[in-house]
Amino acid sequence: MPPSPADAPENAAPERSQSQRPHRAARIEDRVRAVVSRVLRARGWTPRVDPFTGYGTTRHVRVLARVLLTSPDHDPARALDRRGWRTFLSAPAPGETVRVQVGETVVDAVSDRGGYLDTTVETDLEAGWHEATLRPSTGTTVAAPILVVGEGRRLGVVSDIDDTVMVTTVPRLFLAAWNTFVRHTSARVAVPGMAVLYRAIADAHPGTPFVYLSTGAWNTSANLQRFLERTGLPPGPLLLTDWGPSNSGWFRSGPEHKRTSLDRLFRELPEVDWLLIGDDGQRDPEIYARSARRDTDRVVAVAIRELTPAQQVLAHGTPTPGVPGAELGGEPLPVPVAAGPDGVALARSLRDVLREGDTRTGQPAPG
């Protein structure tokens, strides 16, 4: 498996860029980080592993984490529910060796230029939740949760976060900045009915993996996990990205992150048939349509939360959807499409489009 999160090597769960020489912006960032690292280490700061939720099969799992430099008086409890901008005040520790243990298997992984770890470990585990032990050369050993998907055909859910399960009004820059950098995490508002819908899917399809795919930054992963817990959404891996420069440019491509992440999920979990859930405020319909056409036998259905005209204005500046409808270019998708303004409407629409259930898994329709 490729060692990183989205559309570039620095993405912590990114896919590796084809470029061999980092972009000038990345080189500048590396020099700045090197200076900051020397200063902080001279003041006694040491590497700390920030674990993310991984996933995999009974034969191999993907372990995700980030190595950061931390002050001697760091108190994890004080980080809870702090304002969003504080989560971005972190100093990555590149080139740090971390010993990763999953079950009886032990491997050494090295953090990339952004401090991210993305490594695959061969395992022999039963389906369910497990932990990977991450031990840096100095600092505290931590545990990273791992979701192991059982063998056999089954339903899986890929869900966007922004404006799909959480009202965030992105990507309008000043609104996104307010939600990300200023508001407390406890002030985040859930989209009505989505948690009920997801729990109904989980109840109807035991063993369903839920994966939350977003263009949000990895810095916010802990806050997003707490949002999932607070609102009753099923737990699952977050596949986020890194907002800094990449090997290819000043900014990473959010749509490319989602496309490559979906491709990787399809490849790594070959027995899972996916229900893709997003919203029409950004590029989800287009991205999901690509997956549905490329991998029709792996996509059960596409479900799109429809934003109101006012929400569309907040999302991208116009009252019309970012991509017109869940059918890209007016062409019907080769899989069922559900649409609705909230979880209740989506559940009703999913029952209609999947009335006969998923014949591949032999289970009833989601919702």
C-alpha positions as CSV (number, residue, x, y, z in Angstrom):
1,M,0.0,0.0,0.0
2,P,1.2,3.6,-0.6
3,P,2.5,5.2,2.6
4,S,0.5,8.4,3.0
5,P,-3.4,10.2,3.4
6,A,-4.6,11.9,0.3
7,D,-3.2,13.6,-2.7
8,A,0.4,14.1,-1.7
9,P,3.2,12.4,0.3
10,E,2.9,14.8,3.2
11,N,-0.8,14.1,3.9
12,A,-0.7,11.6,6.7
13,A,-2.8,9.0,5.2
14,P,-2.0,10.7,1.9
15,E,-1.1,9.1,-1.4
16,R,2.5,9.7,-2.6
17,S,3.0,12.3,-5.3
18,Q,4.8,11.4,-8.5
19,S,7.2,14.3,-8.1
20,Q,10.6,13.4,-6.8
21,R,11.6,16.9,-5.9
22,P,9.4,18.9,-3.5
23,H,7.8,22.1,-4.7
24,R,9.6,25.3,-3.7
25,A,6.8,26.0,-1.1
26,A,7.4,22.6,0.5
27,R,11.2,23.3,0.6
28,I,10.6,26.6,2.3
29,E,8.2,25.0,4.8
30,D,10.9,22.3,5.5
31,R,13.5,25.0,6.3
32,V,11.2,26.9,8.6
33,R,10.2,23.7,10.4
34,A,13.9,22.7,10.8
35,V,14.6,26.0,12.5
36,V,11.5,25.7,14.8
37,S,12.5,22.1,15.6
38,R,16.0,23.0,16.7
39,V,14.7,25.8,18.9
40,L,12.0,23.6,20.5
41,R,14.3,20.7,21.1
42,A,16.8,23.0,22.7
43,R,14.1,23.9,25.1
44,G,13.4,20.3,26.1
45,W,10.6,19.5,23.7
46,T,10.3,15.8,22.8
47,P,8.5,13.7,20.2
48,R,4.9,12.7,21.0
49,V,2.8,10.4,18.9
50,D,-0.7,11.6,18.0
51,P,-2.6,8.4,17.0
52,F,-5.4,8.3,14.4
53,T,-7.9,5.5,13.8
54,G,-6.7,2.9,11.3
55,Y,-8.5,0.1,9.5
56,G,-7.9,-3.1,7.6
57,T,-8.8,-6.7,7.1
58,T,-8.0,-9.8,9.1
59,R,-4.7,-10.1,7.1
60,H,-3.4,-6.5,7.1
61,V,-4.1,-3.2,8.7
62,R,-3.3,0.5,8.0
63,V,-1.9,2.3,10.9
64,L,-2.1,6.1,10.9
65,A,-0.5,8.7,13.3
66,R,1.5,11.9,13.5
67,V,4.6,12.6,15.5
68,L,4.7,16.1,17.0
69,L,7.2,17.9,19.3
70,T,5.6,18.5,22.7
71,S,6.6,20.7,25.6
72,P,7.6,19.0,28.9
73,D,4.5,20.4,30.6
74,H,2.1,19.2,27.9
75,D,-1.3,18.2,29.4
76,P,-3.6,16.3,26.9
77,A,-6.7,17.1,29.1
78,R,-6.2,20.8,28.5
79,A,-6.6,20.3,24.8
80,L,-10.2,19.1,25.0
81,D,-12.7,21.5,23.5
82,R,-10.2,24.3,22.8
83,R,-10.8,26.7,20.0
84,G,-10.1,25.4,16.6
85,W,-7.1,27.6,15.8
86,R,-5.1,26.1,18.7
87,T,-5.2,22.7,17.1
88,F,-3.0,24.1,14.3
89,L,-0.2,25.3,16.7
90,S,1.8,22.1,16.4
91,A,5.4,21.3,15.4
92,P,5.8,18.2,13.4
93,A,8.7,15.8,14.0
94,P,9.9,14.4,10.7
95,G,12.3,11.5,10.4
96,E,11.3,10.0,13.8
97,T,11.4,6.2,14.1
98,V,8.3,4.8,15.8
99,R,8.0,1.1,16.7
100,V,4.5,-0.1,15.7
101,Q,3.1,-3.3,17.2
102,V,-0.2,-4.9,16.0
103,G,-0.9,-8.2,17.6
104,E,2.4,-10.2,17.4
105,T,3.8,-8.2,14.5
106,V,6.3,-5.4,15.1
107,V,7.6,-3.0,12.5
108,D,9.5,0.3,12.5
109,A,8.0,3.2,10.7
110,V,9.6,6.6,10.0
111,S,7.6,9.9,10.1
112,D,7.5,11.9,6.8
113,R,8.3,15.5,6.3
114,G,5.0,16.5,8.0
115,G,5.5,14.1,10.9
116,Y,2.9,11.7,9.6
117,L,3.0,7.9,9.8
118,D,1.1,5.8,7.4
119,T,2.2,2.2,7.4
120,T,0.7,-1.2,6.6
121,V,1.2,-4.1,9.0
122,E,0.6,-7.8,8.1
123,T,-1.6,-9.3,10.8
124,D,-3.7,-12.2,11.9
125,L,-6.6,-10.6,13.7
126,E,-10.3,-11.3,14.2
127,A,-12.9,-8.8,13.0
128,G,-13.7,-5.9,15.4
129,W,-11.8,-3.2,17.2
130,H,-8.1,-3.7,18.1
131,E,-5.2,-1.4,19.1
132,A,-1.8,-0.7,17.6
133,T,0.9,0.2,20.1
134,L,3.1,3.1,18.9
135,R,6.4,3.6,20.7
136,P,8.6,6.6,19.7
137,S,12.4,6.5,20.5
138,T,11.7,9.0,23.2
139,G,8.4,9.9,24.8
140,T,5.3,8.1,25.8
141,T,3.9,4.9,24.2
142,V,0.3,5.4,22.9
143,A,-2.4,3.1,21.4
144,A,-4.1,3.7,18.1
145,P,-7.5,2.2,17.5
146,I,-7.8,-0.2,14.5
147,L,-11.1,-1.3,12.9
148,V,-10.7,-4.8,11.4
149,V,-13.3,-5.6,8.8
150,G,-14.5,-9.2,8.8
151,E,-14.3,-11.5,5.9
152,G,-17.2,-11.9,3.4
153,R,-19.3,-9.5,1.4
154,R,-20.7,-6.7,3.5
155,L,-22.0,-3.2,3.3
156,G,-19.7,-0.3,4.1
157,V,-20.4,3.5,4.4
158,V,-18.2,6.3,3.2
159,S,-19.4,9.6,4.6
160,D,-18.3,13.2,4.0
161,I,-18.3,15.3,7.1
162,D,-18.7,19.0,6.2
163,D,-22.4,19.8,5.5
164,T,-23.2,16.1,5.4
165,V,-23.1,15.2,9.1
166,M,-21.9,18.5,10.4
167,V,-23.0,22.0,9.5
168,T,-19.8,23.8,8.6
169,T,-20.6,26.2,5.7
170,V,-17.5,25.5,3.7
171,P,-15.6,26.3,1.4
172,R,-16.4,30.1,1.7
173,L,-13.0,31.2,3.2
174,F,-14.1,33.5,6.0
175,L,-16.9,31.2,7.1
176,A,-14.6,28.1,6.9
177,A,-12.0,30.0,8.9
178,W,-14.5,31.0,11.6
179,N,-15.7,27.4,12.0
180,T,-12.3,25.9,11.9
181,F,-10.1,28.4,13.8
182,V,-12.5,30.2,16.2
183,R,-15.5,28.2,17.3
184,H,-15.3,25.6,20.1
185,T,-15.8,22.0,19.0
186,S,-18.8,21.7,21.3
187,A,-20.6,24.4,19.3
188,R,-20.5,22.4,16.1
189,V,-24.0,21.7,14.9
190,A,-25.0,18.2,13.6
191,V,-27.2,17.8,10.5
192,P,-30.6,16.7,11.7
193,G,-31.4,13.0,11.4
194,M,-28.0,11.8,10.1
195,A,-26.9,10.1,13.3
196,V,-30.3,8.3,13.4
197,L,-29.8,7.2,9.8
198,Y,-26.3,5.9,10.4
199,R,-27.2,4.0,13.5
200,A,-30.1,2.4,11.6
201,I,-27.7,1.3,8.9
202,A,-25.4,-0.1,11.6
203,D,-28.2,-2.0,13.3
204,A,-29.6,-3.4,10.0
205,H,-26.1,-4.4,8.8
206,P,-24.0,-5.7,11.7
207,G,-20.2,-5.3,11.0
208,T,-20.7,-2.4,8.6
209,P,-17.5,-0.2,8.6
210,F,-18.0,3.5,8.6
211,V,-15.3,5.7,7.1
212,Y,-15.4,9.5,7.3
213,L,-13.7,11.1,4.3
214,S,-13.1,14.8,4.4
215,T,-10.9,17.5,3.1
216,G,-10.5,18.8,6.6
217,A,-7.1,19.0,8.2
218,W,-5.6,16.2,10.3
219,N,-5.0,18.7,13.0
220,T,-8.7,18.6,13.8
221,S,-9.0,14.8,13.9
222,A,-9.4,14.7,17.7
223,N,-12.1,17.3,17.7
224,L,-13.9,15.5,14.9
225,Q,-13.7,12.2,16.8
226,R,-15.3,13.9,19.8
227,F,-18.0,15.4,17.5
228,L,-18.8,11.8,16.3
229,E,-19.1,10.6,19.9
230,R,-21.1,13.6,21.1
231,T,-23.7,13.3,18.3
232,G,-24.0,9.5,18.4
233,L,-22.5,8.8,15.0
234,P,-21.0,5.3,14.6
235,P,-17.2,5.3,15.2
236,G,-14.8,4.8,12.3
237,P,-11.6,5.9,10.7
238,L,-11.2,9.5,9.6
239,L,-9.4,10.1,6.3
240,L,-8.3,13.7,6.4
241,T,-5.6,15.8,4.7
242,D,-2.8,18.2,5.4
243,W,-3.4,21.9,4.5
244,G,0.3,22.7,3.9
245,P,2.4,22.8,0.7
246,S,2.9,19.5,-1.2
247,N,5.5,18.2,-3.6
248,S,3.5,19.6,-6.5
249,G,2.3,23.0,-5.3
250,W,1.3,25.5,-2.7
251,F,-2.0,23.8,-1.9
252,R,-3.3,20.2,-2.0
253,S,-6.3,19.2,-4.1
254,G,-9.3,18.3,-1.9
255,P,-11.1,16.5,-4.7
256,E,-8.0,14.5,-5.6
257,H,-7.6,13.5,-1.9
258,K,-11.2,12.1,-2.0
259,R,-10.7,10.3,-5.3
260,T,-7.4,8.6,-4.3
261,S,-8.8,7.8,-0.8
262,L,-11.8,6.1,-2.3
263,D,-9.7,4.2,-4.8
264,R,-7.5,3.0,-1.9
265,L,-10.4,1.9,0.2
266,F,-11.8,-0.1,-2.7
267,R,-8.4,-1.8,-3.2
268,E,-7.7,-2.5,0.5
269,L,-11.2,-3.7,1.4
270,P,-12.1,-5.8,-1.6
271,E,-15.1,-7.5,-0.1
272,V,-16.9,-4.3,1.0
273,D,-19.7,-2.8,-1.1
274,W,-20.0,0.9,-0.4
275,L,-22.8,3.3,0.2
276,L,-21.3,6.8,-0.6
277,I,-22.9,9.7,1.3
278,G,-22.1,13.3,0.8
279,D,-23.7,16.7,-0.1
280,D,-24.3,18.8,-3.2
281,G,-22.5,21.9,-1.8
282,Q,-19.1,20.9,-3.1
283,R,-17.8,18.1,-5.4
284,D,-19.2,15.0,-3.7
285,P,-21.7,14.2,-6.5
286,E,-19.0,14.4,-9.1
287,I,-16.5,12.4,-7.1
288,Y,-19.0,9.7,-6.2
289,A,-20.3,9.5,-9.8
290,R,-16.7,8.8,-10.9
291,S,-16.5,5.9,-8.4
292,A,-19.9,4.6,-9.3
293,R,-19.0,4.5,-13.0
294,R,-15.5,3.1,-12.5
295,D,-16.5,0.5,-9.9
296,T,-20.2,-0.1,-10.4
297,D,-20.0,-3.6,-8.7
298,R,-18.5,-2.0,-5.6
299,V,-21.0,0.9,-5.1
300,V,-24.4,0.0,-3.6
301,A,-25.8,3.5,-3.9
302,V,-25.0,7.2,-3.7
303,A,-26.8,9.4,-1.2
304,I,-26.6,13.1,-1.5
305,R,-27.8,15.6,1.2
306,E,-29.4,18.5,-0.7
307,L,-28.5,21.9,0.7
308,T,-31.1,24.7,0.7
309,P,-30.4,27.8,-1.5
310,A,-29.3,29.7,1.5
311,Q,-26.9,26.9,2.6
312,Q,-25.6,26.8,-1.0
313,V,-24.8,30.5,-0.8
314,L,-22.9,30.0,2.4
315,A,-21.2,26.9,1.0
316,H,-19.9,28.4,-2.3
317,G,-21.5,31.7,-3.0
318,T,-24.4,30.9,-5.3
319,P,-27.9,29.5,-4.5
320,T,-27.5,26.5,-6.9
321,P,-25.7,23.3,-6.2
322,G,-21.9,23.2,-6.7
323,V,-22.5,20.2,-9.0
324,P,-26.1,20.0,-10.4
325,G,-27.7,17.1,-8.7
326,A,-26.4,13.7,-8.0
327,E,-26.4,12.9,-11.7
328,L,-23.2,14.4,-13.2
329,G,-23.9,16.1,-16.5
330,G,-27.5,14.9,-16.5
331,E,-26.4,11.4,-17.1
332,P,-28.0,8.8,-14.8
333,L,-25.6,6.8,-12.6
334,P,-25.4,3.0,-13.0
335,V,-26.3,2.7,-9.3
336,P,-29.3,3.9,-7.2
337,V,-29.2,7.6,-6.2
338,A,-30.9,8.9,-3.0
339,A,-31.3,12.6,-2.2
340,G,-32.9,14.6,0.6
341,P,-32.3,17.7,2.8
342,D,-31.6,15.7,6.0
343,G,-31.2,12.3,7.5
344,V,-34.9,11.6,7.7
345,A,-35.5,12.4,4.0
346,L,-32.3,10.4,3.0
347,A,-33.5,7.4,5.0
348,R,-36.9,7.5,3.2
349,S,-35.2,7.9,-0.2
350,L,-32.7,5.1,0.5
351,R,-35.6,2.8,1.3
352,D,-37.2,3.7,-2.0
353,V,-34.1,3.3,-4.2
354,L,-33.0,0.1,-2.4
355,R,-36.5,-1.4,-1.9
356,E,-35.3,-4.9,-2.8
357,G,-32.2,-4.7,-0.6
358,D,-28.6,-5.4,-1.5
359,T,-28.5,-8.7,-3.4
360,R,-24.7,-8.8,-3.1
361,T,-24.7,-8.9,0.7
362,G,-28.1,-10.6,1.0
363,Q,-29.2,-8.0,3.5
364,P,-32.1,-5.5,3.6
365,A,-31.9,-2.0,2.3
366,P,-30.0,0.5,4.4
367,G,-32.0,2.8,6.7
